Amino acid sequence: MHDGIFALIPITALVIPIVAIASRTVTRMIRFREKQLEAMGSQTAEKAAQYAAHVERLEQRVRVLERIATDKGGNADLAEQIEALRAAQLPDPRHDQV
């Protein structure tokens, strides 16, 4: 019976470093994954801010168009208003990063 206990000592001596290496590897993987998620979160927040700014610009343009379309002053200066709107036009949306 004592021989069985003494046989476990070398096995234990081998298992302890293996467990330590495995736990260190798992810890590193967890830290790496956390850093990935943090980076992804900051990119997502940046994209959300860009989308919000883009939506705000579009809403402003729609308000101007609604005002022009519902203006009771007549159509005489409608062309001027449209040209003024074009002059203030945003960059080409195909080149927009949003």
C-alpha positions in Angstrom: 0.0 0.0 0.0 2.9 2.4 0.8 4.4 1.6 -2.6 1.3 3.0 -4.4 1.6 6.3 -2.5 5.3 6.6 -3.4 4.5 5.9 -7.1 2.2 8.9 -7.1 5.0 11.3 -6.1 6.6 11.4 -9.6 3.3 11.6 -11.3 2.3 14.5 -9.1 5.7 16.2 -9.8 4.9 15.9 -13.6 1.2 17.0 -13.3 1.8 20.2 -11.4 4.0 21.9 -14.0 1.6 20.7 -16.8 -1.3 22.3 -15.0 0.6 25.5 -14.4 1.6 25.8 -18.0 -2.0 25.0 -19.1 -3.5 27.6 -16.7 -0.9 30.2 -17.9 -1.9 29.5 -21.5 -5.6 29.8 -20.8 -5.0 33.1 -18.9 -3.1 34.5 -21.9 -5.8 33.5 -24.2 -8.4 35.1 -22.0 -6.4 38.4 -21.9 -5.9 38.3 -25.7 -9.7 37.8 -26.2 -10.4 40.7 -23.8 -8.1 43.0 -25.8 -9.8 41.9 -29.0 -13.2 42.7 -27.6 -12.1 46.1 -26.3 -10.7 47.0 -29.7 -13.9 45.8 -31.4 -16.0 47.8 -28.9 -14.1 51.0 -29.7 -14.4 50.4 -33.4 -18.1 49.9 -33.0 -18.5 53.1 -31.0 -16.6 55.0 -33.6 -18.8 53.6 -36.4 -21.9 54.4 -34.4 -20.8 58.0 -34.0 -20.1 58.3 -37.8 -23.5 56.9 -38.6 -25.2 59.3 -36.1 -23.4 62.2 -37.7 -24.4 61.0 -41.2 -28.0 60.6 -40.2 -28.0 64.1 -38.6 -26.7 65.6 -41.9 -29.4 63.8 -43.9 -32.1 64.9 -41.4 -31.0 68.5 -41.9 -31.2 68.2 -45.6 -34.7 66.6 -45.4 -35.9 69.5 -43.2 -34.6 72.0 -45.8 -36.4 70.0 -48.6 -39.6 69.9 -46.6 -39.5 73.6 -46.0 -38.9 74.3 -49.7 -41.7 71.9 -50.7 -44.2 73.4 -48.3 -43.2 77.0 -48.8 -46.4 79.0 -49.7 -44.3 81.9 -51.1 -44.6 80.4 -54.6 -42.2 78.7 -57.0 -40.4 81.8 -58.2 -37.5 81.4 -55.9 -37.7 77.6 -55.7 -34.9 77.2 -58.3 -32.7 79.5 -56.2 -33.4 77.6 -53.0 -32.6 74.3 -54.7 -29.3 75.7 -56.1 -28.4 77.1 -52.6 -29.1 73.6 -51.3 -26.9 72.1 -53.9 -24.1 74.6 -53.1 -24.2 73.4 -49.5 -24.4 69.7 -50.6 -22.4 67.1 -48.8 -19.5 65.2 -50.4 -20.5 62.4 -52.7 -22.0 59.7 -50.5 -20.1 57.0 -52.5 -16.9 58.5 -51.1 -18.3 58.9 -47.6 -16.8 56.5 -45.1 -20.1 55.8 -43.3 
